[in-house]
Amino acid sequence: MRVEFLSGNEAVAKAALDSGLKFYAGYPITPSSEVMHYLARELPKNGGMFIQSEDELAAINMVVGAALAGVKSMTATSGPGFSLMQEGLGYAVMVEAPIVVVNVMRAGPGTGQATKAAQGDVMQARWGRHGDQVVVVLAPSSPQEAYDLTVKAFEIAWGLRVPVVVLSDEFVGHGREVVEMPDKVKEPEPGWGSEDYSKPPFGSDDPRKPPPLPPLGEGYDLLITGSTHDEWGYRDVHSFETHFKLVKRLKEKVLGNIEKVFMYEYFGDDEADILIVAYGSMSRPARTAVRRLRATGFSAGLLKLKTLWPMNYDVLRSYVKDARVVIVPELNLGQVVYDVRIVAGNGTVVVPINKVGGGVPIYACEIVEKAQKVWGEVLEEALQP
Amino acid sequence: MRCLRKHFSRKYLREEVLPTPFCPGCFNGVVMNAMFKAFEELGVERLKGYVFVSGIGCSSWIPSPHIKADTIHTLHGRAVAVATGVKLAKPNLNVIVIGGDGDLAAIGFNHLVHAARRNMDLLVILVNNLVYGMTRGQASPTTPEGMRTVTTPYGAYEPVMDVAELIARTNANYVARWCVVNFNQLKNSIKEALSKYSRGFRFIEVIAPCITYVVRYEGKTPGQKIKELMKVCRPNTETPYGRIGILKAEDKPGYLDRYFEYVKRATEGDKGE
């Protein structure tokens, strides 16, 4: 076990190195630059390639190229840079390139507030690309989780041949805490595993199993294209069957493995009356709030989402159904609250707490006050004749 | 019945995808032929170890799906970026980018010029057909002034971009421009760029006017156009398409040479403060 005092950004970089990262391309942007600074120093010494690209479009495409060549690769960015990477992310979905993209969220839109934390990129991380596609989105809440979830991100990306977005934020990225790291991380093996490259590289009988991707340069004559293609990579930009089969498989590949991909933690009373659903840095004041509510006699619990996409609505529903009040604190104007509304029944009151800008968090006391106020209203309504 | 010998280039092609989807008379075939002849003369029997990266456009379809090698068909303009990733991840591979003027000089010019500045170890072949051929012949950065296209119905008025000259001004090792009528010179250039100058950034622009949207708009037959090009595009002369010939041929250390130098500094005591 190694113990170090790290910022979230450094923890991400360290986790990537431990997972076998050998290629990093990135463009400087606040508040994610420390990931790049760390790797600029460490990668050349560890047999890896580091390149500062001309823009984020280049960064993500270089990373895709390296991943297709069979090398663990990653890029990190923030806000506007993440918007530029959407095109490349969609391409990575289509060619099934196992890449990891770190987005350290800041306040937007536009240039916004570059140095201030926010959680406004959840919907963009999920739906930012055109067309039908699924990527995996993980949200760490601390430097420790930044480390753990980045290791997990490589595991999922290489296991399923899918891009994974690590959705960190400024609080996590710049916050410094003690991080415990195992001595050795098992380098993620391609989930397709078998060396049997006679199988088609873009199709599989079981859609939940990613097809094998032979390495470049070994004489397999790979046909890789971002256009609609059949299981051998031959472009087919006309037929309904090929396209429908392809996009359905790309979706099923991730959703069919939701048990492996969807991660969460629960803290508090079983079948709590007041449930807080939170993620990333805002799950920390939420935890304090739950502790305070329970200390004052309320039945309360925190559902901390570590995976924001694909959402396991069954799990979410199983927690929300018992609650009378669900509070969703987010550093945006309301994004994950829609997921909670989807699963909440008529008897559940869903209350968002939204704040964004200036690097101001949602304080635990605000969550407690809101919870008590709404709980009071619910009781009052229930007691009315 | 006559027994036909297979054309030599068949061994470099995925025969199952033939015929190509190019318009009859398209100069893409000339570029393909020159490239294959270069491989043939270099004694390359099988394109193992070569990766062809292309973007979106007519000329991007030259490698994908036709060439029997590893081919990556990327997003519009991003071919050079993906190729950079491939080359850096697997330095022993020969990475060749083929793209058009829209792909490499417009949407992807930032990647092109920075790869040239880095002297990235890539061979880039720009097939300059003067328009966006795949999307109905809109004007591109290389469309000659005065030419009528669907987006310049009253005649193009923006000045032309001289791509080869721009790239020659960067740190690139090898820059040449040929017209499709300079077939042997083009073939020799590709050969040179894969043998004598095998490191750093190598850029070959091929003037190949779009048969459908340039030649037909000019009211000429392909034959008339070829005759005209043969008159105009003499090696080492100034032409309306810029200077034809080898603009630059050096053998400076490429990006990888310099990177490995840098790695040496990092591993041999430089603290990086």
Interface residues (C-beta under 8 A of the other chain):
Chain A: K22 F23 A25 R41 P44 K45 M49 I51 S53 E54 D55 L57 A58 N61 M62 V63 V64 G65 A66 A67 L68 A69 G70 V71 S73 E87 G88 Y91 V95 L216 G217 E218 G219 Y220 D221 L222 L223 I224 T225 G226 S227 G233 Y234 R235
Chain B: R14 V17 R46 K48 G49 V51 V53 S64 P65 K68 A69 D70 T71 I72 H73 T74 L75 R78 A81 V82 A83 T84 G85 V86 K87 L88 A89 K90 N92 L93 N110 H111 H114 Y259 Y262 V263 A266 T267 G272
